[in-house]
Structures are given as C-alpha cells and as structure tokens.
C-alpha cells in the first residue's frame, strides 16, 4: 500500500541537536533503528486514491500562506500508549492554522488518523526522538530524559514536504515561497539559495550549519 506523509524536516542546528539526542538514547539503551529523521509530522501516514488532487490541494494551501511560520523547541514528552519519546514543539499561530487547514482540506479523500483531525489548538506538535520501544526500555528512557537539559531553540521551518513511501513528491519552500519538484528539493543550489535569504533576516534565525549537506 502507498503511504503519504506531510512533514517539516528540521535543518541546521536544531536538526543537529535532536539527532545528537536521538543518537545518545540509541547508544545508551541499545534501541537500534527505532530512531527517526528529525521532523515534525503535520499529517499522516495516510493513503489516498487521488494523488493528483492531493498535490493540487497541498500546493494551494501552501501558496496561500501569507506569513512564514515559526516554532520553538522545548522540553520532552511521552506518548504512553504508543511508547514514543519526543521533544515538544510550540508552534506560532501561523503554523497551527496551516496544519489545521491542510488536514481539513485533504480529509474528504485521504485516510487521516484521528489525531490528524484535532483542532488547531489541540494538535500535539512534536519531534520524535525514539519510537516503537518495548515497555521496559520506554520506562528507563522516561526516567533518564526527565533529568536531561531541555532543548531551547527558536526556528523558522524551511520547507514542508509531501512524501510518498518516504520519497519526496514535492516540497514547498517557505523561504523562497515556491513549490519545488523532487529534483529541485534535493538540489544543493536550491538549498544554498535558501541560506542566502536566511542570512539577511534580522531575527538571528539563520545559521551556518544550514549549509551542511
């Protein structure tokens, strides 16, 4: 079955911090491949019989954004029912409404999960550190993480991605305000163009680590 996902891939130093934390947990608790690429899921995984409409709606909602969203990275949290450990994400109002509009727009023809349909205020934004843990490992990590120093960071998401079976279908660039094909999304030249725009922003959100491949 084909599975789709809409997410924000974390880049720069926030990606580095979360990857480092995930690696630390993996090494200390021997959790192997239960780590994930640093990202914030906005919808999915889900399936649909109409990819063309999905791409059209995804493009329309993205292009309708008037402001570039922001989010803050904070403390740690846990989903006890699915045994997931995550870093909490606090979105600004633009990101909240963007996710909510996306889910409502595609819900008539996509098999969204219950939490995807949460209200703008009720949705739990997060960045997963470890998942699919056995009960004992989950309890040990909970005890360990509660004593770790929090990640404190403010960030502009760079792009939001529509994936099919983990491969990019298309990607909206918040910085350049345009939709990218898979080839463009993977292009180093496109990434460097983002960097050139970010570095002139006055709020300190740009960072040299974004230049790393």
ROZA-825814 format. One record per residue: residue number from 1; x, y, z of N, C-alpha, C in turn. Coordinates in nm, 4 decimals, m for minus. Each point is the difference from the previous one (the first is absolute). Example, Ala and Ser with C-alpha at 12.3 -4.5 7.8 and 13.67 -1.06 7.14 Angstrom:
ROZA-825814
BAGU|k|n.px|n.py|n.pz|ca.px|ca.py|ca.pz|c.px|c.py|c.pz
BAGU|1|1.3190|m0.5690|0.7800|m0.0890|0.1190|0.0000|0.0900|0.1200|0.0000
BAGU|2|m0.0350|0.1050|m0.0720|0.0820|0.1190|0.0060|m0.0770|0.1090|0.0730
end
This chain:
ROZA-825814
BAGU|k|n.px|n.py|n.pz|ca.px|ca.py|ca.pz|c.px|c.py|c.pz
BAGU|1|0.0839|m0.1206|0.0000|m0.0839|0.1206|0.0000|0.0873|0.1255|0.0000
BAGU|2|m0.0455|0.1014|m0.0739|0.0728|0.1264|m0.0050|m0.0355|0.0839|0.1222
BAGU|3|0.1010|0.0506|0.0689|m0.0209|0.0848|0.1164|0.0571|0.1396|m0.0262
BAGU|4|m0.0787|0.1003|0.0383|0.0424|0.1385|m0.0152|0.0247|0.0607|0.1378
BAGU|5|0.0829|0.1021|0.0009|0.0307|0.0716|0.1236|0.0269|0.1451|m0.0350
BAGU|6|m0.0486|0.0903|0.0830|0.0323|0.1422|m0.0148|0.0753|0.0422|0.1255
BAGU|7|0.1214|0.0483|m0.0185|0.0778|0.0374|0.1181|0.0946|0.1161|m0.0277
BAGU|8|0.0557|0.0510|0.1081|0.1037|0.1024|m0.0055|0.1305|m0.0654|0.0405
BAGU|9|0.0953|m0.0066|m0.0912|0.1302|m0.0559|0.0315|0.0824|0.1069|0.0715
BAGU|10|0.0536|m0.0345|0.1145|0.0782|0.0962|0.0767|0.1416|0.0089|m0.0548
BAGU|11|0.0508|0.1214|m0.0075|0.1302|0.0249|m0.0594|0.0864|0.0839|0.0939
BAGU|12|0.1272|0.0143|m0.0354|0.0891|0.0836|0.0781|0.0290|m0.0551|0.1376
BAGU|13|0.0229|0.0888|0.0957|0.0424|m0.0430|0.1325|m0.1099|m0.0720|0.0769
BAGU|14|m0.1285|0.0316|m0.0276|m0.1071|m0.0714|0.0696|m0.0014|m0.1468|m0.0433
BAGU|15|0.0260|m0.0252|m0.1283|0.0126|m0.1374|m0.0479|0.1177|m0.0689|0.0683
BAGU|16|0.1104|0.0718|0.0091|0.1212|m0.0566|0.0619|m0.0253|m0.0359|0.1463
BAGU|17|m0.0674|0.0893|0.0738|m0.0270|m0.0253|0.1414|m0.0902|m0.1224|0.0188
BAGU|18|m0.1059|m0.0072|m0.0785|m0.0941|m0.1101|0.0157|0.0625|m0.1318|m0.0457
BAGU|19|0.0785|0.0041|m0.1063|0.0703|m0.1209|m0.0443|0.0965|m0.0488|0.1069
BAGU|20|0.0699|0.0950|0.0635|0.0949|m0.0362|0.1057|m0.0720|m0.0657|0.1171
BAGU|21|m0.1137|0.0573|0.0409|m0.0782|m0.0580|0.1094|m0.0483|m0.1403|m0.0359
BAGU|22|m0.0499|m0.0159|m0.1219|m0.0492|m0.1300|m0.0434|0.1124|m0.1031|m0.0025
BAGU|23|0.1177|0.0427|m0.0465|0.1157|m0.0906|m0.0024|0.0431|m0.0396|0.1410
BAGU|24|m0.0065|0.0955|0.0918|0.0368|m0.0291|0.1392|m0.0924|m0.1060|0.0593
BAGU|25|m0.1292|0.0153|m0.0253|m0.0962|m0.0989|0.0508|0.0231|m0.1363|m0.0645
BAGU|26|0.0300|0.0014|m0.1302|0.0240|m0.1253|m0.0704|0.1194|m0.0756|0.0583
BAGU|27|0.1073|0.0739|0.0259|0.1206|m0.0637|0.0523|m0.0179|m0.0466|0.1443
BAGU|28|m0.0632|0.0839|0.0805|m0.0131|m0.0323|0.1422|m0.0982|m0.1142|0.0252
BAGU|29|m0.1074|m0.0050|m0.0802|m0.1052|m0.0991|0.0248|m0.0094|m0.1056|m0.1104
BAGU|30|0.0938|0.0065|m0.0935|0.0077|m0.1012|m0.1058|m0.1333|m0.0159|m0.0725
BAGU|31|m0.0527|0.1127|m0.0512|m0.1310|m0.0042|m0.0637|0.0081|m0.0144|m0.1524
BAGU|32|0.1207|m0.0083|m0.0523|0.0178|m0.0337|m0.1409|m0.0682|0.0943|m0.0960
BAGU|33|m0.0819|m0.0557|m0.0911|m0.0596|0.0794|m0.1073|m0.1337|0.0625|0.0382
BAGU|34|m0.0266|0.0120|0.1285|m0.1270|0.0588|0.0436|0.0077|0.1523|0.0099
BAGU|35|0.1113|0.0562|m0.0471|0.0119|0.1448|m0.0087|m0.0602|0.0474|m0.1322
BAGU|36|m0.0154|0.1307|m0.0160|m0.0583|0.0536|m0.1229|0.0780|0.1231|m0.0454
BAGU|37|m0.0181|0.0369|m0.1277|0.0569|0.1249|m0.0510|m0.0719|0.1153|0.0685
BAGU|38|0.0732|0.1005|0.0518|m0.0664|0.1118|0.0694|m0.1035|0.0699|m0.0885
BAGU|39|m0.1239|m0.0039|0.0431|m0.1067|0.0615|m0.0770|m0.1204|0.0264|0.0902
BAGU|40|m0.0917|0.0810|m0.0524|m0.1267|0.0277|0.0682|m0.1115|m0.0453|m0.0931
BAGU|41|m0.0731|m0.1032|0.0387|m0.1082|m0.0506|m0.0838|m0.1207|0.0924|0.0069
BAGU|42|m0.0523|0.0372|m0.1169|m0.1209|0.0819|m0.0073|m0.1231|m0.0826|m0.0354
BAGU|43|0.0200|m0.1089|m0.0742|m0.1118|m0.0898|m0.0333|0.0562|m0.1341|m0.0458
BAGU|44|m0.0600|m0.1085|0.0506|0.0374|m0.1314|m0.0489|0.0722|m0.0852|0.1027
BAGU|45|0.0354|m0.1220|m0.0467|m0.0151|m0.0519|m0.1362|m0.1482|m0.0202|m0.0370
BAGU|46|m0.0288|0.0174|m0.1298|m0.1363|m0.0214|m0.0491|0.0078|m0.0523|m0.1432
BAGU|47|m0.1127|m0.0437|m0.0505|m0.0069|m0.0452|m0.1389|m0.1091|0.0782|m0.0727
BAGU|48|0.0043|m0.0051|m0.1318|m0.1011|0.0668|m0.0818|m0.0004|m0.0644|m0.1386
BAGU|49|m0.1133|0.0106|m0.0674|m0.0118|m0.0485|m0.1367|0.0161|0.1124|m0.1015
BAGU|50|0.0256|0.1215|0.0494|0.0057|0.1164|m0.0903|0.1232|0.0845|0.0311
BAGU|51|0.1156|m0.0476|m0.0436|0.1241|0.0745|0.0248|m0.0003|0.1351|m0.0715
BAGU|52|m0.0588|0.0047|m0.1176|m0.0018|0.1260|m0.0747|m0.0713|0.1092|0.0788
BAGU|53|m0.1149|m0.0335|0.0582|m0.0734|0.0991|0.0800|0.0780|0.0342|0.1265
BAGU|54|0.0653|m0.0994|0.0590|0.0809|0.0243|0.1199|0.1092|0.1017|m0.0287
BAGU|55|0.0705|m0.0165|m0.1104|0.1061|0.0948|m0.0364|m0.0588|0.1377|m0.0272
BAGU|56|m0.1142|0.0048|m0.0676|m0.0653|0.1284|m0.0295|m0.0398|0.0718|0.1287
BAGU|57|m0.0612|m0.0731|0.0931|m0.0442|0.0614|0.1253|0.1183|0.0396|0.0876
BAGU|58|0.1000|m0.0862|0.0054|0.1208|0.0312|0.0756|0.0633|0.1292|m0.0531
BAGU|59|0.0093|0.0112|m0.1317|0.0577|0.1193|m0.0625|m0.0834|0.1232|0.0306
BAGU|60|m0.1313|m0.0121|m0.0111|m0.0885|0.1150|0.0210|0.0074|0.0514|0.1436
BAGU|61|m0.0029|m0.0910|0.0977|0.0061|0.0422|0.1400|0.1355|0.0639|0.0305
BAGU|62|0.1070|m0.0587|m0.0515|0.1336|0.0564|0.0239|0.0141|0.1383|m0.0622
BAGU|63|m0.0441|0.0137|m0.1232|0.0132|0.1276|m0.0696|m0.0874|0.1078|0.0628
BAGU|64|m0.1019|m0.0413|0.0760|m0.0876|0.0968|0.0642|0.0548|0.0594|0.1280
BAGU|65|0.1140|m0.0505|0.0471|0.0598|0.0530|0.1224|0.0472|0.1431|m0.0199
BAGU|66|m0.0390|0.0876|0.0915|0.0429|0.1395|m0.0085|0.1242|0.0278|0.0832
BAGU|67|0.0214|m0.0800|0.1048|0.1154|0.0188|0.0872|0.0827|m0.1279|0.0059
BAGU|68|0.1292|0.0156|0.0271|0.0857|m0.1153|0.0221|m0.0200|m0.0485|0.1426
BAGU|69|m0.0375|m0.1263|0.0204|m0.0245|m0.0489|0.1362|0.1270|m0.0103|0.0831
BAGU|70|m0.0184|m0.0092|0.1310|0.1107|m0.0170|0.0926|m0.0393|m0.1045|0.1044
BAGU|71|0.1000|m0.0533|0.0680|m0.0273|m0.0882|0.1127|0.1149|0.0066|0.0986
BAGU|72|m0.0279|m0.0413|0.1226|0.1024|m0.0084|0.1041|0.0142|m0.1441|0.0451
BAGU|73|0.1240|m0.0406|0.0231|0.0301|m0.1330|0.0520|0.0155|0.0110|0.1504
BAGU|74|m0.0555|m0.0946|0.0750|0.0033|0.0118|0.1454|0.0401|m0.1268|0.0715
BAGU|75|m0.0846|m0.0434|0.0915|0.0303|m0.1141|0.0851|m0.0322|m0.1330|m0.0667
BAGU|76|m0.0222|m0.1010|0.0832|m0.0222|m0.1359|m0.0498|m0.1406|m0.0475|0.0365
BAGU|77|m0.0489|m0.0935|m0.0794|m0.1316|m0.0560|0.0264|m0.0048|m0.1458|m0.0404
BAGU|78|m0.1121|m0.0655|0.0335|m0.0134|m0.1434|m0.0229|m0.1431|m0.0334|m0.0395
BAGU|79|m0.0143|m0.0879|m0.0986|m0.1291|m0.0590|m0.0322|0.0015|m0.1405|0.0589
BAGU|80|m0.0691|m0.0165|0.1120|0.0053|m0.1283|0.0707|m0.0634|m0.1144|m0.0784
BAGU|81|m0.1073|0.0300|m0.0745|m0.0704|m0.1081|m0.0693|0.0819|m0.0594|m0.1144
BAGU|82|0.0821|0.0841|m0.0665|0.0821|m0.0496|m0.1115|0.1488|m0.0069|0.0353
BAGU|83|0.0340|0.0355|0.1238|0.1374|m0.0042|0.0522|0.0961|0.0784|m0.0904
BAGU|84|m0.0321|0.1285|m0.0124|0.0803|0.0946|m0.0786|0.0600|0.1036|0.0933
BAGU|85|0.1260|0.0341|m0.0232|0.0692|0.1053|0.0742|0.0254|0.1140|m0.0981
BAGU|86|m0.0338|0.1227|0.0391|0.0133|0.1104|m0.0948|0.0457|0.1294|0.0669
BAGU|87|0.0425|0.0926|m0.0857|0.0272|0.1375|0.0419|m0.1245|0.0816|m0.0322
BAGU|88|m0.0470|0.0780|0.0956|m0.1225|0.0773|m0.0210|0.0266|0.1187|m0.0928
BAGU|89|m0.0992|0.0302|m0.0828|0.0069|0.1098|m0.0959|m0.1149|0.0963|0.0288
BAGU|90|0.0315|0.1278|0.0131|m0.1023|0.1025|0.0192|m0.0104|0.0834|m0.1272
BAGU|91|m0.1061|m0.0187|m0.0781|m0.0143|0.0718|m0.1270|m0.0587|0.1393|0.0208
BAGU|92|0.0277|0.0896|m0.0927|m0.0689|0.1282|0.0034|m0.1376|m0.0180|m0.0643
BAGU|93|m0.0805|0.1035|0.0004|m0.1373|m0.0111|m0.0497|m0.0034|m0.0341|m0.1485
BAGU|94|0.0964|0.0513|m0.0764|0.0049|m0.0288|m0.1436|0.0174|m0.1485|m0.0257
BAGU|95|0.0909|m0.0646|0.0726|0.0239|m0.1428|m0.0179|m0.1197|m0.0825|0.0475
BAGU|96|m0.0620|0.0416|0.1102|m0.1197|m0.0693|0.0485|m0.1100|m0.0013|m0.1062
BAGU|97|m0.0280|0.1174|m0.0552|m0.1096|0.0122|m0.0952|0.0337|m0.0677|m0.1328
BAGU|98|0.1267|0.0035|m0.0378|0.0443|m0.0653|m0.1227|m0.0237|m0.1512|0.0072
BAGU|99|0.0408|m0.0610|0.1094|m0.0199|m0.1444|0.0161|m0.1480|m0.0351|0.0016
BAGU|100|m0.0776|0.0803|0.0727|m0.1435|m0.0256|0.0120|m0.0688|0.0090|m0.1367
BAGU|101|0.0348|0.1025|m0.0782|m0.0605|0.0164|m0.1319|0.0391|m0.1143|m0.0928
BAGU|102|0.1251|m0.0431|0.0067|0.0448|m0.1130|m0.0806|m0.0845|m0.1247|0.0293
BAGU|103|m0.0142|m0.0318|0.1285|m0.0720|m0.1216|0.0375|m0.1462|0.0067|m0.0420
BAGU|104|m0.0621|0.1160|0.0185|m0.1411|0.0143|m0.0358|m0.0193|m0.0056|m0.1522
BAGU|105|0.0973|0.0489|m0.0733|m0.0117|0.0030|m0.1454|0.0099|m0.1390|m0.0614
BAGU|106|0.0891|m0.0831|0.0522|0.0223|m0.1315|m0.0618|m0.0806|m0.1127|0.0660
BAGU|107|m0.0634|0.0281|0.1116|m0.0704|m0.1058|0.0742|m0.1129|m0.0682|m0.0779
BAGU|108|m0.0718|0.0682|m0.0922|m0.1097|m0.0700|m0.0701|0.0457|m0.1177|m0.0853
BAGU|109|0.1249|m0.0025|m0.0449|0.0433|m0.1075|m0.0896|0.1303|m0.0673|0.0450
BAGU|110|0.0484|0.0324|0.1200|0.1196|m0.0628|0.0550|m0.0350|m0.0687|0.1324
BAGU|111|0.0633|m0.1118|0.0277|m0.0306|m0.0786|0.1201|0.0787|0.0525|0.1201
BAGU|112|m0.0308|0.1220|0.0413|0.0704|0.0613|0.1117|m0.0342|m0.0712|0.1303
BAGU|113|0.0941|0.0045|0.0930|m0.0215|m0.0599|0.1306|m0.0725|0.0996|0.0905
BAGU|114|m0.0510|m0.0490|0.1107|m0.0808|0.0835|0.0887|0.0753|0.1241|0.0452
BAGU|115|0.1268|m0.0155|0.0363|0.0754|0.1148|0.0498|0.0274|0.1031|m0.1099
BAGU|116|m0.0007|m0.0426|m0.1273|0.0177|0.0958|m0.1094|m0.1165|0.0974|m0.0079
BAGU|117|m0.1140|m0.0416|0.0526|m0.1207|0.0824|m0.0070|m0.0189|0.0854|0.1244
BAGU|118|0.0978|m0.0004|0.0890|m0.0087|0.0842|0.1199|m0.0126|0.1473|m0.0379
BAGU|119|m0.0535|0.0769|0.0919|m0.0153|0.1435|m0.0222|0.1364|0.0674|m0.0107
BAGU|120|m0.0010|0.1255|m0.0441|0.1251|0.0751|m0.0120|0.0708|0.0098|0.1338
BAGU|121|m0.0765|0.0134|0.1086|0.0590|0.0131|0.1329|0.0309|m0.1352|0.0635
BAGU|122|m0.0705|m0.1037|m0.0422|0.0134|m0.1291|0.0663|0.1079|m0.0908|m0.0544
BAGU|123|0.0493|0.0268|m0.1208|0.0993|m0.0875|m0.0617|0.1325|0.0073|0.0746
BAGU|124|0.0633|m0.1159|0.0217|0.1262|m0.0075|0.0738|0.1182|0.0012|m0.0965
BAGU|125|0.0559|0.1182|m0.0201|0.1207|0.0103|m0.0820|0.1175|m0.0593|0.0779
BAGU|126|0.0819|m0.0802|m0.0673|0.1126|m0.0619|0.0689|0.1042|m0.0478|m0.1012
BAGU|127|0.1196|m0.0246|0.0503|0.1079|m0.0564|m0.0804|0.0473|m0.1270|0.0700
BAGU|128|m0.0211|m0.1145|m0.0633|0.0257|m0.1292|0.0631|0.1494|m0.0260|0.0182
BAGU|129|0.0344|m0.0502|0.1189|0.1370|m0.0425|0.0291|0.0142|m0.1516|m0.0110
BAGU|130|m0.1001|m0.0728|0.0448|0.0021|m0.1465|m0.0048|m0.1440|m0.0504|m0.0014
BAGU|131|m0.0214|m0.1127|m0.0659|m0.1361|m0.0511|m0.0142|0.0019|m0.1525|m0.0049
BAGU|132|m0.1197|m0.0602|0.0118|m0.0169|m0.1455|m0.0064|0.0891|m0.0711|0.1031
BAGU|133|0.0043|0.0564|0.1194|0.0847|m0.0550|0.1064|m0.0735|m0.1092|0.0771
BAGU|134|0.0746|m0.0951|0.0518|m0.0630|m0.0950|0.0912|m0.0270|0.0713|0.1334
BAGU|135|m0.0870|m0.0598|0.0810|m0.0483|0.0693|0.1208|0.1131|0.0353|0.0950
BAGU|136|0.0925|m0.0910|0.0252|0.1066|0.0249|0.0960|0.0943|0.1091|m0.0488
BAGU|137|0.0391|m0.0047|m0.1285|0.0888|0.1025|m0.0545|m0.0672|0.1366|0.0046
BAGU|138|m0.1291|0.0023|m0.0308|m0.0757|0.1255|0.0041|0.0021|0.0591|0.1406
BAGU|139|m0.0198|m0.0803|0.1027|0.0000|0.0482|0.1377|0.1381|0.0505|0.0404
BAGU|140|0.1048|m0.0694|m0.0421|0.1361|0.0417|0.0331|0.0344|0.1331|m0.0680
BAGU|141|m0.0417|0.0145|m0.1253|0.0276|0.1245|m0.0722|m0.0793|0.1157|0.0609
BAGU|142|m0.1229|m0.0244|0.0403|m0.0794|0.1056|0.0644|0.0722|0.0525|0.1233
BAGU|143|0.0494|m0.0891|0.0821|0.0718|0.0404|0.1214|0.1261|0.0778|m0.0357
BAGU|144|0.0699|m0.0446|m0.1018|0.1262|0.0627|m0.0418|m0.0232|0.1386|m0.0603
BAGU|145|m0.0964|0.0107|m0.0901|m0.0250|0.1239|m0.0728|m0.0476|0.1116|0.0917
BAGU|146|m0.0769|m0.0351|0.1022|m0.0518|0.1025|0.0906|0.1108|0.0741|0.0734
BAGU|147|0.1200|m0.0557|0.0005|0.1139|0.0619|0.0675|0.0968|0.0666|m0.0970
BAGU|148|m0.0337|m0.0026|m0.1281|0.0851|0.0616|m0.1014|m0.0309|0.1481|m0.0150
BAGU|149|0.0995|0.0752|m0.0431|m0.0192|0.1426|m0.0249|m0.0914|0.0187|m0.1208
BAGU|150|m0.0918|0.0942|0.0095|m0.0961|0.0234|m0.1071|0.0679|0.0604|m0.1229
BAGU|151|m0.0584|m0.0271|m0.1149|0.0404|0.0670|m0.1233|m0.0796|0.1294|m0.0083
BAGU|152|0.0672|0.1122|m0.0045|m0.0682|0.1290|m0.0088|0.0437|0.0664|m0.1299
BAGU|153|m0.0951|0.0205|m0.0900|0.0375|0.0484|m0.1328|m0.1207|0.0593|m0.0711
BAGU|154|0.0219|0.1089|m0.0728|m0.1033|0.0594|m0.0848|0.0416|m0.0197|m0.1445
BAGU|155|m0.0957|m0.0319|m0.0863|0.0394|m0.0354|m0.1355|m0.1096|0.0319|m0.1009
BAGU|156|0.0423|0.0377|m0.1205|m0.0896|0.0073|m0.1149|0.0082|m0.1327|m0.0735
BAGU|157|m0.1107|m0.0709|m0.0198|0.0078|m0.1174|m0.0869|0.0362|0.0454|m0.1413
BAGU|158|0.0826|m0.0767|m0.0681|0.0454|0.0376|m0.1328|m0.0968|m0.0477|m0.1071
BAGU|159|m0.0402|m0.1263|0.0117|m0.0879|m0.0593|m0.1015|m0.1004|m0.0956|0.0642
BAGU|160|m0.1112|m0.0211|m0.0699|m0.0961|m0.1028|0.0380|m0.0073|m0.0980|m0.1167
BAGU|161|0.0018|m0.1295|0.0311|0.0200|m0.1030|m0.1013|m0.1178|m0.0962|m0.0087
BAGU|162|m0.0390|m0.0331|m0.1207|m0.0953|m0.1072|m0.0255|0.0804|m0.1209|m0.0477
BAGU|163|m0.0092|m0.1099|0.0750|0.0743|m0.1209|m0.0330|m0.0937|m0.1146|m0.0362
BAGU|164|0.0467|m0.0841|m0.0904|m0.0692|m0.1233|m0.0346|0.0969|m0.1149|0.0251
BAGU|165|m0.0357|m0.0882|0.0937|0.0893|m0.1100|0.0384|0.1424|0.0505|0.0280
BAGU|166|0.0062|0.1096|0.0773|0.1249|0.0590|0.0498|0.0816|0.0733|m0.1057
BAGU|167|m0.0540|0.0140|m0.1212|0.0701|0.0738|m0.1049|m0.0756|0.1288|m0.0309
BAGU|168|0.0744|0.1063|m0.0248|m0.0600|0.1308|m0.0241|m0.0838|m0.0012|m0.1273
BAGU|169|m0.1251|0.0453|0.0114|m0.0842|0.0255|m0.1160|0.0203|0.1445|m0.0434
BAGU|170|m0.0144|0.0906|0.0950|0.0273|0.1404|m0.0219|0.0231|0.0650|0.1359
BAGU|171|0.0522|0.1205|m0.0020|0.0374|0.0657|0.1251|m0.0200|0.1500|m0.0149
BAGU|172|m0.0720|0.0597|0.0965|m0.0199|0.1445|m0.0055|0.1080|0.0698|0.0807
BAGU|173|0.0640|0.0966|m0.0631|0.1079|0.0749|0.0626|m0.0573|0.1285|0.0604
BAGU|174|m0.0050|0.0058|0.1344|m0.0546|0.1179|0.0675|0.0848|0.1236|m0.0255
BAGU|175|0.1295|m0.0193|m0.0188|0.0918|0.1129|m0.0160|m0.0111|0.0606|m0.1391
BAGU|176|m0.0009|m0.0857|m0.1019|m0.0085|0.0486|m0.1378|m0.1440|0.0158|m0.0480
BAGU|177|m0.0943|m0.0504|0.0822|m0.1432|0.0108|m0.0290|m0.0347|m0.0621|m0.1360
BAGU|178|0.0457|m0.1246|m0.0193|m0.0318|m0.0711|m0.1231|0.0014|m0.1504|0.0247
BAGU|179|m0.0741|m0.0724|m0.0863|m0.0043|m0.1442|0.0078|0.1174|m0.0580|m0.0777
BAGU|180|0.0652|m0.0992|0.0597|0.1158|m0.0628|m0.0618|m0.0342|m0.1419|m0.0434
BAGU|181|0.0524|m0.0392|m0.1154|m0.0088|m0.1391|m0.0415|0.0969|m0.0820|0.0845
BAGU|182|m0.0054|m0.1316|m0.0128|0.0937|m0.0843|0.0733|0.1445|0.0366|m0.0344
BAGU|183|0.0265|0.0202|m0.1292|0.1358|0.0336|m0.0437|0.0460|0.1325|0.0596
BAGU|184|m0.0876|0.0990|m0.0007|0.0342|0.1311|0.0567|0.0196|m0.0090|0.1509
BAGU|185|m0.0843|m0.0804|0.0665|0.0087|m0.0127|0.1454|0.1326|m0.0605|0.0434
BAGU|186|0.0555|m0.0870|m0.0826|0.1260|m0.0666|0.0325|0.1219|0.0771|m0.0496
BAGU|187|m0.0241|0.1114|m0.0680|0.1084|0.0769|m0.0595|0.0780|0.0811|0.1041
BAGU|188|0.1300|m0.0104|m0.0024|0.0844|0.0783|0.0893|m0.0113|0.1482|m0.0324
BAGU|189|m0.0132|0.0334|m0.1280|m0.0119|0.1396|m0.0413|m0.1250|0.0645|0.0590
BAGU|190|m0.1101|m0.0761|0.0029|m0.1237|0.0518|0.0590|0.0167|0.0215|0.1492
BAGU|191|0.0672|m0.0925|0.0663|0.0239|0.0127|0.1431|0.0869|0.1216|0.0305
BAGU|192|0.1006|0.0240|m0.0826|0.0877|0.1148|0.0220|m0.0734|0.1319|m0.0237
BAGU|193|m0.0979|m0.0024|m0.0902|m0.0802|0.1203|m0.0216|m0.0807|0.0323|0.1248
BAGU|194|m0.0513|m0.1024|0.0669|m0.0687|0.0204|0.1277|0.0941|0.0640|0.1012
BAGU|195|0.1207|m0.0509|0.0066|0.0984|0.0532|0.0947|0.0265|0.1477|m0.0260
BAGU|196|0.0131|0.0365|m0.1250|0.0275|0.1400|m0.0329|m0.1134|0.0918|0.0444
BAGU|197|m0.1237|m0.0510|m0.0053|m0.1138|0.0797|0.0462|m0.0031|0.0037|0.1521
BAGU|198|0.0222|m0.1133|0.0624|m0.0051|m0.0075|0.1459|0.1022|0.0906|0.0669
BAGU|199|0.1158|0.0103|m0.0579|0.1072|0.0726|0.0679|m0.0233|0.1507|0.0070
BAGU|200|m0.0949|0.0505|m0.0776|m0.0297|0.1425|0.0071|m0.1193|0.0300|0.0909
BAGU|201|m0.0641|m0.1058|0.0540|m0.1097|0.0221|0.0938|0.0564|0.0570|0.1292
BAGU|202|m0.0741|0.0885|0.0565|0.0534|0.0760|0.1133|m0.0199|m0.0653|0.1361
BAGU|203|m0.0747|m0.1106|0.0080|m0.0320|m0.0542|0.1317|0.0948|m0.1101|0.0459
BAGU|204|0.1083|m0.0217|m0.0731|0.0989|m0.0979|0.0448|m0.0374|m0.1431|m0.0289
BAGU|205|m0.0985|m0.0232|m0.0861|m0.0455|m0.1364|m0.0231|0.0900|m0.0772|m0.0966
BAGU|206|0.0794|0.0693|m0.0780|0.0861|m0.0714|m0.0926|0.1208|m0.0536|0.0748
BAGU|207|0.0660|m0.0974|m0.0574|0.1118|m0.0626|0.0678|0.0887|m0.0702|m0.1012
BAGU|208|0.1287|0.0018|0.0245|0.0951|m0.0560|m0.0957|m0.0161|m0.1505|m0.0154
BAGU|209|m0.0540|m0.0670|0.1027|m0.0131|m0.1447|m0.0084|m0.0996|m0.0408|m0.1080
BAGU|210|m0.0865|0.0931|m0.0411|m0.0944|m0.0330|m0.1047|0.0714|m0.0308|m0.1316
BAGU|211|0.1248|0.0454|m0.0133|0.0749|m0.0225|m0.1219|0.0534|m0.1419|m0.0089
BAGU|212|m0.0019|m0.0731|0.1096|0.0511|m0.1359|m0.0036|m0.0907|m0.0910|m0.0823
BAGU|213|0.0549|m0.0907|m0.0784|m0.0834|m0.0875|m0.0811|m0.0781|m0.0974|0.0855
end
